[in-house]
Amino acid sequence: MTIPFQWPADYLPAIAPPRPLPECALWFVFCGSNLLVSTSPPVALPRLASPENMGFTPRRSQYLGELTGVHCFSGEVEPDTEAPQGWAWQSLRMLYGVLEEPLFALAGRALQLIDWDRTHQYCGACTTPTRPKDQERSRECPECGLVVYPRLAPAVMCLARRGPELLLARSSRFARGMYSALAGFVEPGETLEQCVERELREEVGVRVRNLRYFGSQPWPFPHSLMIAFHAEFESGEIRIDGVEIEDARWFNIVNLPRLPSRISVARRLIDSALGEMQALR
């Protein structure tokens, strides 16, 4: 199963850029969380030696490796930087299904690395400026030796089923009318299975059994790794926490609400459950 934001099959990650630098490379240039893309179809990314050729200098840049033999870099420009003529800053989410799949996936990786690099310029222990290491993707403090790596926040997602029904919930930050599977971040000392049990108990007062792994997805907003499970209802009446969840219901599969976009593993998890349940009817 191929899922948005996973590494392309023909991507070769690397840390140290080639010497000399390539005369033409693929650049993932971000202004905040928006990616620089062409305004004329098909939507494309800059291919050039450096963004300086387009009139701006990145605040920071990272070498990403090679995609189908083409060297790739990520770069971040100053806020409010105007896009050159013929180009535009576009939200990465809005580029799903528009940008070529391998480019879209690598753009997600680039965005995560840019965010990590920006937020770890100084040591969290002694405030000394950090510097990148050549042998691995990390930043090191030259004063106290603290080494920091790109952050990943693991989060579980669980879709519970009860007969012909699915347990779906919504947060106040969701689009109007949209419901999804329940999810939450893993806490220190907790297994993925324990996290599923805790999250459902805390958020909706429900217990589940027979957890079954479905799949995972890198989620670069800003640095999550989603791990999705199917489960069966065991006990409990829905009791929403009123904090993270504003509504939760058992929905019959013939009368479902608005669902998440297919960009997310949540939608694929729901579609998988629907396929299994409909096959049993």
Backbone torsions as a table, in degrees:
resi	resn	phi	psi	omega
1	MET	NA	119.9	174.6
2	THR	-89.9	134.8	-176.0
3	ILE	-131.5	145.6	-179.0
4	PRO	-53.5	139.8	176.9
5	PHE	81.8	-3.3	176.0
6	GLN	-79.2	153.0	-178.3
7	TRP	-53.6	134.4	173.4
8	PRO	-64.0	150.3	-177.7
9	ALA	-62.4	-31.1	-176.8
10	ASP	-102.2	27.7	177.1
11	TYR	-99.8	131.0	178.0
12	LEU	-115.6	102.6	-177.7
13	PRO	-69.9	148.8	177.5
14	ALA	-156.7	164.9	-176.5
15	ILE	-113.4	-48.4	-177.6
16	ALA	-87.1	125.6	179.4
17	PRO	-69.4	157.0	179.4
18	PRO	-68.9	154.9	174.4
19	ARG	-124.8	125.5	-1.7
20	PRO	-71.0	164.5	178.9
21	LEU	-64.1	145.0	-178.0
22	PRO	-65.4	147.4	177.7
23	GLU	-75.0	-20.4	177.6
24	CYS	-142.1	124.1	-179.6
25	ALA	-139.5	163.4	177.0
26	LEU	-91.3	124.7	-175.6
27	TRP	-113.6	128.5	172.7
28	PHE	-103.1	94.8	-175.1
29	VAL	-101.2	125.7	-178.0
30	PHE	-117.0	143.4	168.2
31	CYS	-117.8	103.5	-168.3
32	GLY	66.6	-124.4	177.9
33	SER	-104.6	12.6	-179.6
34	ASN	-101.0	137.0	-175.6
35	LEU	-97.1	141.9	177.3
36	LEU	-80.5	118.9	179.8
37	VAL	-135.2	160.5	178.8
38	SER	-72.1	150.1	179.8
39	THR	-88.8	-17.7	179.4
40	SER	-98.8	140.0	-179.3
41	PRO	-73.4	152.2	-5.4
42	PRO	-73.7	146.6	-178.7
43	VAL	-60.5	130.2	-175.6
44	ALA	-136.6	169.2	176.3
45	LEU	-109.1	158.0	178.7
46	PRO	-62.7	137.3	172.4
47	ARG	-123.2	104.7	-175.1
48	LEU	-164.9	175.1	-178.1
49	ALA	-70.6	-39.4	-177.9
50	SER	-159.7	150.3	175.1
51	PRO	-60.2	-16.9	176.2
52	GLU	-59.2	-27.4	177.2
53	ASN	-67.0	-15.5	178.3
54	MET	-103.2	0.4	174.4
55	GLY	104.5	6.4	175.8
56	PHE	-141.4	152.1	-178.7
57	THR	-107.9	124.9	179.2
58	PRO	-62.1	142.8	173.9
59	ARG	-65.6	-40.0	178.6
60	ARG	-148.4	154.3	176.7
61	SER	-144.1	157.3	179.5
62	GLN	-135.6	143.1	173.2
63	TYR	-87.1	130.8	-175.1
64	LEU	-100.4	-25.5	-175.8
65	GLY	123.1	-150.0	-176.8
66	GLU	-123.3	138.8	173.6
67	LEU	-119.2	114.3	-174.2
68	THR	48.3	42.4	176.3
69	GLY	83.2	-1.2	-179.9
70	VAL	-99.7	128.7	179.1
71	HIS	-68.0	139.6	-175.5
72	CYS	-125.9	139.7	178.2
73	PHE	-131.7	152.7	169.6
74	SER	-115.7	150.5	179.8
75	GLY	-151.3	153.4	179.6
76	GLU	-124.8	131.8	179.3
77	VAL	-105.5	170.6	-178.7
78	GLU	-63.8	146.9	175.6
79	PRO	-56.6	148.3	178.2
80	ASP	69.9	12.0	174.7
81	THR	-66.3	129.7	179.4
82	GLU	-78.9	139.9	177.7
83	ALA	-73.6	144.2	177.3
84	PRO	-63.7	162.0	178.3
85	GLN	-59.0	133.8	-179.5
86	GLY	89.7	0.3	-179.4
87	TRP	-130.8	162.0	-179.5
88	ALA	-151.5	153.2	173.0
89	TRP	-86.9	126.0	-175.4
90	GLN	-131.2	137.5	175.9
91	SER	-58.6	135.8	-178.4
92	LEU	-61.9	-39.3	179.4
93	ARG	-59.3	-37.2	-177.8
94	MET	-72.9	-13.3	-178.5
95	LEU	-90.6	-2.0	178.1
96	TYR	-64.5	126.7	-178.2
97	GLY	83.6	-6.4	179.8
98	VAL	-107.4	-49.8	176.6
99	LEU	-80.0	145.1	178.3
100	GLU	-52.4	141.4	-172.8
101	GLU	-55.2	-46.3	179.5
102	PRO	-63.2	-37.3	178.9
103	LEU	-68.4	-39.9	178.6
104	PHE	-62.3	-44.3	-179.5
105	ALA	-62.5	-45.9	-178.2
106	LEU	-70.5	-28.0	175.5
107	ALA	-63.3	-36.4	176.8
108	GLY	-63.8	-42.3	176.6
109	ARG	-63.8	-43.8	-179.7
110	ALA	-59.7	-42.7	-179.3
111	LEU	-63.1	-40.9	178.6
112	GLN	-64.9	-41.6	-179.2
113	LEU	-68.4	-37.0	177.7
114	ILE	-64.0	-44.4	-179.8
115	ASP	-63.4	-43.7	178.4
116	TRP	-63.5	-45.7	-177.8
117	ASP	-62.9	-41.3	-179.4
118	ARG	-64.5	-38.8	-173.6
119	THR	-91.3	4.8	178.6
120	HIS	-129.5	36.1	176.8
121	GLN	-73.5	-19.5	-179.2
122	TYR	-127.9	148.0	-178.7
123	CYS	-66.7	132.3	179.1
124	GLY	-75.9	-11.0	-179.3
125	ALA	-98.0	-39.1	-175.0
126	CYS	-131.0	1.6	176.1
127	THR	70.0	9.0	176.0
128	THR	-70.1	141.7	175.5
129	PRO	-57.9	133.3	178.8
130	THR	-88.5	167.8	177.0
131	ARG	-139.8	147.5	-178.2
132	PRO	-70.1	146.5	174.4
133	LYS	-92.7	148.2	-177.4
134	ASP	-83.9	-27.1	-171.3
135	GLN	-88.0	-16.8	-177.9
136	GLU	-153.9	164.6	179.3
137	ARG	-79.9	89.1	-179.2
138	SER	-160.6	167.6	174.0
139	ARG	-125.4	139.8	-174.7
140	GLU	-123.2	141.6	175.0
141	CYS	-85.1	121.3	-179.6
142	PRO	-72.1	-13.3	-177.2
143	GLU	-90.0	-54.7	-176.0
144	CYS	-109.0	-6.1	175.2
145	GLY	84.6	4.7	178.5
146	LEU	-62.9	131.7	178.7
147	VAL	-114.4	130.5	178.6
148	VAL	-120.4	142.2	-177.4
149	TYR	-115.4	162.4	176.8
150	PRO	-53.4	135.4	-175.3
151	ARG	-80.2	142.6	170.5
152	LEU	-134.2	127.9	178.7
153	ALA	-110.0	102.0	-179.5
154	PRO	-69.3	134.4	178.9
155	ALA	-134.9	133.7	178.1
156	VAL	-92.6	155.9	175.6
157	MET	-136.1	137.5	-177.7
158	CYS	-135.6	131.4	175.2
159	LEU	-112.0	107.3	179.9
160	ALA	-89.6	143.6	177.2
161	ARG	-125.4	147.7	178.9
162	ARG	-140.4	102.9	-174.7
163	GLY	58.6	-125.3	-179.7
164	PRO	-89.7	18.6	-173.7
165	GLU	-118.5	152.2	174.7
166	LEU	-118.4	140.9	176.7
167	LEU	-89.4	112.9	-179.5
168	LEU	-124.3	149.1	-177.7
169	ALA	-138.1	166.4	177.0
170	ARG	-137.0	148.2	174.2
171	SER	-104.2	159.5	-179.6
172	SER	-65.3	-20.1	-179.9
173	ARG	-86.3	-4.1	178.3
174	PHE	-71.3	158.3	171.7
175	ALA	-61.3	153.8	-176.1
176	ARG	-54.6	126.7	174.7
177	GLY	80.0	0.9	-175.6
178	MET	-90.9	137.6	176.3
179	TYR	-124.8	154.2	-178.3
180	SER	-148.3	178.8	174.6
181	ALA	-70.4	156.1	179.6
182	LEU	-76.6	145.6	-176.5
183	ALA	-151.3	159.7	177.3
184	GLY	-172.6	161.7	-176.6
185	PHE	-81.4	145.3	177.6
186	VAL	-74.3	136.4	179.8
187	GLU	-98.5	158.7	178.9
188	PRO	-55.4	136.2	178.0
189	GLY	79.5	7.8	-174.2
190	GLU	-110.3	136.6	172.1
191	THR	-79.8	166.7	177.8
192	LEU	-62.1	-40.2	-179.2
193	GLU	-65.6	-41.4	177.7
194	GLN	-64.2	-36.5	179.2
195	CYS	-63.8	-43.2	177.6
196	VAL	-57.9	-48.8	-178.3
197	GLU	-60.8	-44.9	-178.9
198	ARG	-65.3	-47.4	-176.5
199	GLU	-60.5	-45.4	-179.3
200	LEU	-68.0	-36.7	178.6
201	ARG	-67.4	-44.1	-178.0
202	GLU	-70.7	-41.7	-171.7
203	GLU	-84.6	-35.5	-176.5
204	VAL	-134.0	1.1	176.1
205	GLY	72.1	24.6	-176.6
206	VAL	-114.6	143.8	174.1
207	ARG	-109.2	145.5	-178.6
208	VAL	-127.7	167.4	178.1
209	ARG	-142.9	173.0	176.9
210	ASN	53.6	52.9	175.7
211	LEU	-61.9	138.0	-179.8
212	ARG	-136.3	121.3	-177.5
213	TYR	-64.4	135.0	178.2
214	PHE	-107.0	-51.9	-177.3
215	GLY	173.1	177.4	-179.4
216	SER	-134.8	164.1	-178.8
217	GLN	-151.8	126.8	168.1
218	PRO	-65.3	136.2	-177.3
219	TRP	-131.8	101.5	-169.9
220	PRO	-83.3	40.0	-178.4
221	PHE	-128.7	68.1	2.4
222	PRO	-101.3	-23.9	-173.7
223	HIS	-159.3	52.0	-178.2
224	SER	-98.2	158.2	168.2
225	LEU	-125.4	110.6	-176.8
226	MET	-87.6	130.1	178.8
227	ILE	-120.9	115.0	-169.1
228	ALA	-106.2	142.0	-179.1
229	PHE	-132.6	147.6	162.8
230	HIS	-90.2	154.7	175.8
231	ALA	-156.0	162.2	176.7
232	GLU	-110.5	142.6	177.8
233	PHE	-63.2	137.8	176.1
234	GLU	-113.3	-53.4	-178.1
235	SER	-163.7	169.0	174.8
236	GLY	107.3	151.0	173.3
237	GLU	-104.9	142.6	-177.9
238	ILE	-59.9	125.8	176.4
239	ARG	-140.8	98.6	-173.9
240	ILE	-72.5	150.5	-178.0
241	ASP	-76.4	-20.1	179.8
242	GLY	74.0	3.6	179.6
243	VAL	-111.9	-67.2	178.6
244	GLU	-86.3	-28.5	-176.8
245	ILE	-115.1	128.6	177.8
246	GLU	-102.0	-16.8	176.1
247	ASP	-161.8	145.8	176.0
248	ALA	-149.2	140.0	-177.3
249	ARG	-150.1	158.9	167.8
250	TRP	-88.9	120.6	-179.7
251	PHE	-109.5	130.6	172.2
252	ASN	-67.9	142.0	-174.6
253	ILE	-66.7	-12.7	177.0
254	VAL	-91.3	-1.6	-178.5
255	ASN	-144.2	65.9	-176.5
256	LEU	-89.5	152.7	176.5
257	PRO	-80.5	-173.7	173.1
258	ARG	-61.2	133.4	-175.3
259	LEU	-110.6	164.2	179.3
260	PRO	-62.7	161.6	176.9
261	SER	-65.2	156.5	179.2
262	ARG	-72.6	0.9	174.5
263	ILE	-69.9	-21.7	-171.5
264	SER	-104.6	153.2	175.7
265	VAL	-66.4	-23.7	178.3
266	ALA	-58.3	-46.2	-179.1
267	ARG	-66.3	-38.9	-179.3
268	ARG	-68.8	-34.2	175.3
269	LEU	-63.9	-45.5	179.8
270	ILE	-64.9	-45.0	179.7
271	ASP	-61.6	-37.3	178.1
272	SER	-63.2	-45.1	178.8
273	ALA	-63.0	-42.2	179.2
274	LEU	-60.2	-42.8	179.4
275	GLY	-61.9	-42.7	179.5
276	GLU	-66.6	-43.8	-175.8
277	MET	-70.8	-37.6	178.9
278	GLN	-69.0	-31.0	178.9
279	ALA	-68.5	-22.0	-178.5
280	LEU	-91.2	-8.4	-176.3
281	ARG	-77.5	NA	NA
